[in-house]
Amino acid sequence: MREFSEDYLRRTREGMWDDSRTALEPLALEAHDRILDVGCGTGELSRVLREESDGATVIGCDADSELLEIATGYDESIPVVAGDALRLPFPDDTFDLVVCQALLINLPDPAAALEEFARVSTDLVAAVEPDNAAVEIDSSVDAENRLERRARTAYLDGVPTDVALGADARAAFEDAGLEVFETRRYDHVRTTEPPYSEGALAAARRKATGAGLADDRETMLSGAMTEAEYDDLRSTWREMGRDVIDQMGTRAYRREESVPFFVTVGRIS
């Protein structure tokens, strides 16, 4: 299981579900009383689940105790528990809905986790998972889309889990003995435009220094990419980052990133 920092989770989940929560309708949140959010991280989805439910008890669970402390800092009224997704610290049938977001894509055996979710649920199991191979980017810096696509291809080739699981999660549900009754798509769109937020400025600086790409160096080199190819990519990536900063200086920079998520819902058979 890969580990993620608070900064990473903030950057990738910020604004998710702010525009629409229609894709969550199959979870029937208003009809459930006990909801577990597995791999809750800093609690973004936990808070959404509670807002959309009718007074349900929502509990967050994550293997990273530091992230759980941050989640409690955001909202101490949502209880959190440290636990492994493959060995949840709850008795059978504790909840009537178990949910995860962007968790299965980081596990070597998603079906095993779903089996564990089913063990502690009496009714539904749901997964909100992205298809990271289908990310679309539209940028005012011509090279950005091309370079991000190149970096993404190398990353997907080197990562040991299926980070493009998204639309194909049904197979893992069926392997876990769950009856899938609906899958809905939700496009998480992140827009960067003036006035630029502190987060957007920090992201631009990471591009210009190559810091963001360096975080994924080991993964990229685990695939077909050679060190020479990585060095070439990082050099052109930093040039692209400087172009981003230059455009920000004239308030001309604009970027839209769309990440498709798929909400798959299964029933305990």
C-alpha positions as CSV (number, residue, x, y, z in Angstrom):
1,M,0.0,0.0,0.0
2,R,1.5,3.3,-1.1
3,E,1.5,6.1,1.5
4,F,0.3,9.7,0.8
5,S,1.0,13.0,2.5
6,E,-1.6,15.5,3.6
7,D,-0.4,17.8,0.8
8,Y,-1.0,15.2,-1.8
9,L,-4.5,14.4,-0.6
10,R,-5.3,18.1,-0.4
11,R,-4.1,18.7,-3.9
12,T,-5.9,15.7,-5.5
13,R,-9.2,15.9,-3.5
14,E,-9.7,19.6,-3.0
15,G,-13.1,20.6,-4.4
16,M,-14.2,17.1,-5.1
17,W,-18.0,16.8,-4.7
18,D,-18.4,20.6,-4.5
19,D,-20.1,20.9,-7.8
20,S,-22.3,17.8,-7.8
21,R,-23.0,14.8,-5.6
22,T,-25.4,13.0,-8.0
23,A,-22.9,10.2,-8.5
24,L,-23.3,9.3,-4.8
25,E,-27.1,8.8,-5.1
26,P,-26.8,4.9,-5.5
27,L,-25.3,4.8,-2.0
28,A,-28.7,5.7,-0.6
29,L,-26.9,7.6,2.2
30,E,-30.2,8.9,3.7
31,A,-31.3,5.2,4.2
32,H,-28.2,4.1,6.1
33,D,-27.5,4.5,9.8
34,R,-23.9,3.2,10.2
35,I,-21.3,4.2,7.5
36,L,-17.6,3.3,7.4
37,D,-15.2,5.2,5.2
38,V,-12.1,3.0,4.6
39,G,-8.9,4.7,3.7
40,C,-10.4,8.0,4.8
41,G,-7.1,9.9,4.9
42,T,-7.8,13.4,6.1
43,G,-11.5,12.8,6.1
44,E,-12.8,14.7,3.0
45,L,-15.2,11.9,1.9
46,S,-16.2,11.2,5.5
47,R,-17.5,14.8,5.8
48,V,-19.4,14.5,2.6
49,L,-21.0,11.2,3.6
50,R,-22.2,12.8,6.9
51,E,-23.6,15.9,5.1
52,E,-25.5,13.7,2.6
53,S,-26.8,11.2,5.2
54,D,-29.8,11.7,7.5
55,G,-28.1,11.7,10.8
56,A,-26.0,8.6,10.2
57,T,-23.0,7.6,12.3
58,V,-20.0,8.0,10.0
59,I,-16.6,6.5,11.1
60,G,-13.3,7.0,9.3
61,C,-10.7,4.3,9.1
62,D,-7.1,4.5,7.8
63,A,-3.8,2.8,8.4
64,D,-2.0,6.2,8.7
65,S,-2.4,7.6,12.3
66,E,-0.9,11.0,11.3
67,L,-3.6,11.5,8.6
68,L,-6.3,10.4,11.2
69,E,-5.0,13.2,13.5
70,I,-5.4,15.7,10.7
71,A,-8.9,14.4,10.0
72,T,-9.9,14.9,13.6
73,G,-8.5,18.4,13.5
74,Y,-10.9,19.2,10.6
75,D,-13.9,17.7,12.3
76,E,-13.5,16.0,15.7
77,S,-17.2,15.0,15.6
78,I,-16.4,12.2,13.1
79,P,-14.8,9.3,15.0
80,V,-11.7,7.8,13.4
81,V,-10.1,4.4,13.9
82,A,-6.6,3.1,12.9
83,G,-6.9,0.0,10.8
84,D,-5.8,-2.0,7.8
85,A,-8.3,-2.3,4.9
86,L,-7.5,-6.0,4.7
87,R,-8.0,-6.6,8.4
88,L,-10.6,-4.1,9.6
89,P,-10.8,-3.7,13.4
90,F,-14.6,-4.3,13.5
91,P,-16.8,-7.4,14.1
92,D,-19.0,-8.8,11.4
93,D,-22.0,-6.8,10.3
94,T,-21.0,-3.7,12.2
95,F,-22.1,-1.3,9.4
96,D,-24.8,-1.1,6.7
97,L,-22.6,0.7,4.2
98,V,-18.9,0.6,3.7
99,V,-17.3,3.0,1.3
100,C,-13.8,3.8,0.0
101,Q,-12.4,6.5,-2.3
102,A,-9.2,6.1,-4.3
103,L,-8.1,3.2,-2.2
104,L,-8.5,0.1,-4.3
105,I,-6.2,1.5,-7.0
106,N,-3.4,1.4,-4.4
107,L,-3.9,-2.2,-3.3
108,P,-2.4,-5.3,-5.0
109,D,-5.6,-7.3,-4.4
110,P,-8.7,-5.1,-4.5
111,A,-11.1,-8.0,-4.3
112,A,-9.5,-9.1,-1.0
113,A,-10.3,-5.6,0.5
114,L,-13.8,-5.8,-0.9
115,E,-14.3,-9.1,0.8
116,E,-13.3,-7.6,4.1
117,F,-15.7,-4.6,3.5
118,A,-18.5,-7.1,2.9
119,R,-17.7,-8.9,6.1
120,V,-18.4,-5.8,8.2
121,S,-21.4,-4.6,6.1
122,T,-25.0,-5.9,6.2
123,D,-26.1,-4.1,3.1
124,L,-23.9,-2.2,0.6
125,V,-20.3,-1.8,-0.3
126,A,-19.2,1.1,-2.6
127,A,-15.9,2.2,-4.2
128,V,-15.2,5.6,-5.7
129,E,-12.2,4.9,-7.9
130,P,-10.5,6.9,-10.6
131,D,-9.3,5.9,-14.1
132,N,-5.9,7.6,-14.0
133,A,-5.2,6.5,-17.6
134,A,-8.0,8.7,-18.8
135,V,-7.0,12.0,-17.2
136,E,-7.5,15.0,-19.6
137,I,-5.6,18.2,-19.4
138,D,-6.2,21.5,-21.2
139,S,-3.5,24.1,-20.6
140,S,-2.5,27.5,-22.0
141,V,1.1,26.3,-21.9
142,D,1.4,24.2,-25.1
143,A,3.9,21.7,-23.7
144,E,2.1,20.9,-20.5
145,N,-0.5,18.4,-21.8
146,R,2.2,16.5,-23.9
147,L,4.6,16.3,-21.0
148,E,2.0,15.3,-18.4
149,R,0.8,12.6,-20.8
150,R,4.4,11.3,-21.2
151,A,4.9,11.4,-17.4
152,R,1.6,9.7,-16.7
153,T,2.4,6.9,-19.2
154,A,5.7,6.2,-17.6
155,Y,4.1,6.3,-14.1
156,L,1.3,3.9,-15.1
157,D,3.9,1.5,-16.5
158,G,5.9,1.5,-13.3
159,V,3.3,1.4,-10.6
160,P,2.6,-2.1,-9.3
161,T,-1.1,-1.7,-8.8
162,D,-4.0,-0.9,-11.2
163,V,-4.3,2.9,-10.8
164,A,-6.7,2.9,-13.8
165,L,-9.1,0.5,-12.1
166,G,-12.0,3.0,-12.1
167,A,-14.5,1.9,-14.8
168,D,-13.4,-1.8,-14.4
169,A,-14.0,-2.1,-10.7
170,R,-17.0,-4.3,-11.3
171,A,-14.7,-7.3,-11.9
172,A,-13.2,-6.9,-8.4
173,F,-16.6,-6.6,-6.8
174,E,-17.8,-9.8,-8.5
175,D,-14.6,-11.6,-7.5
176,A,-15.4,-10.6,-3.9
177,G,-18.9,-12.1,-4.2
178,L,-20.7,-8.8,-4.4
179,E,-23.7,-8.1,-6.7
180,V,-23.0,-4.9,-8.6
181,F,-26.2,-3.0,-9.3
182,E,-24.9,0.4,-10.5
183,T,-21.9,2.3,-11.6
184,R,-21.9,6.0,-12.1
185,R,-19.2,8.4,-13.5
186,Y,-18.1,11.6,-11.8
187,D,-15.6,13.9,-13.4
188,H,-13.5,15.7,-10.9
189,V,-12.5,18.9,-12.6
190,R,-9.7,21.1,-11.2
191,T,-9.3,24.5,-12.7
192,T,-6.4,26.9,-12.4
193,E,-7.0,30.5,-13.4
194,P,-6.4,34.0,-12.0
195,P,-6.5,35.0,-9.3
196,Y,-4.1,32.1,-8.5
197,S,-4.4,30.4,-5.2
198,E,-1.4,29.6,-3.0
199,G,-1.8,26.0,-3.9
200,A,-1.6,26.8,-7.6
201,L,1.5,29.0,-7.1
202,A,3.1,26.2,-5.2
203,A,2.3,23.7,-7.9
204,A,3.9,25.9,-10.5
205,R,7.0,26.2,-8.4
206,R,7.1,22.4,-8.1
207,K,7.0,22.2,-11.9
208,A,9.8,24.7,-12.4
209,T,12.1,22.9,-10.0
210,G,11.1,19.4,-11.1
211,A,10.2,18.5,-7.5
212,G,6.9,17.0,-8.4
213,L,8.4,14.7,-11.0
214,A,11.2,13.7,-8.7
215,D,8.6,12.3,-6.3
216,D,7.6,9.8,-8.9
217,R,11.1,9.0,-10.2
218,E,11.5,5.6,-8.6
219,T,8.1,4.5,-9.9
220,M,8.8,5.7,-13.5
221,L,12.2,4.0,-13.5
222,S,10.4,0.7,-12.4
223,G,8.8,0.5,-15.8
224,A,10.3,0.8,-19.3
225,M,11.6,4.4,-18.9
226,T,15.4,4.7,-18.8
227,E,17.4,7.1,-16.6
228,A,18.4,9.1,-19.7
229,E,14.7,9.4,-20.7
230,Y,13.8,10.5,-17.2
231,D,16.5,13.1,-17.2
232,D,15.3,14.4,-20.6
233,L,11.7,14.5,-19.3
234,R,12.7,16.4,-16.2
235,S,14.7,18.9,-18.1
236,T,11.8,19.7,-20.5
237,W,9.4,19.5,-17.5
238,R,11.3,22.3,-15.7
239,E,11.3,24.4,-18.8
240,M,7.5,23.9,-19.0
241,G,7.2,24.9,-15.3
242,R,9.1,28.2,-16.0
243,D,6.7,28.9,-18.8
244,V,3.8,28.3,-16.4
245,I,5.3,30.8,-14.0
246,D,5.9,33.4,-16.8
247,Q,2.3,33.1,-17.8
248,M,1.1,33.5,-14.2
249,G,3.1,36.7,-14.1
250,T,0.9,38.1,-16.8
251,R,-2.2,36.4,-15.5
252,A,-2.5,34.4,-18.8
253,Y,-2.1,30.9,-17.4
254,R,-5.1,28.7,-17.4
255,R,-5.3,24.9,-16.8
256,E,-8.1,22.5,-16.5
257,E,-7.6,18.9,-15.4
258,S,-10.4,16.3,-15.5
259,V,-10.1,13.0,-13.6
260,P,-12.9,10.5,-14.2
261,F,-14.1,8.7,-11.1
262,F,-16.4,5.7,-11.1
263,V,-18.8,5.0,-8.2
264,T,-19.4,1.3,-8.1
265,V,-22.0,0.0,-5.7
266,G,-22.5,-3.7,-4.8
267,R,-25.0,-5.5,-2.5
268,I,-24.2,-8.2,-0.1
269,S,-25.5,-11.4,-1.7
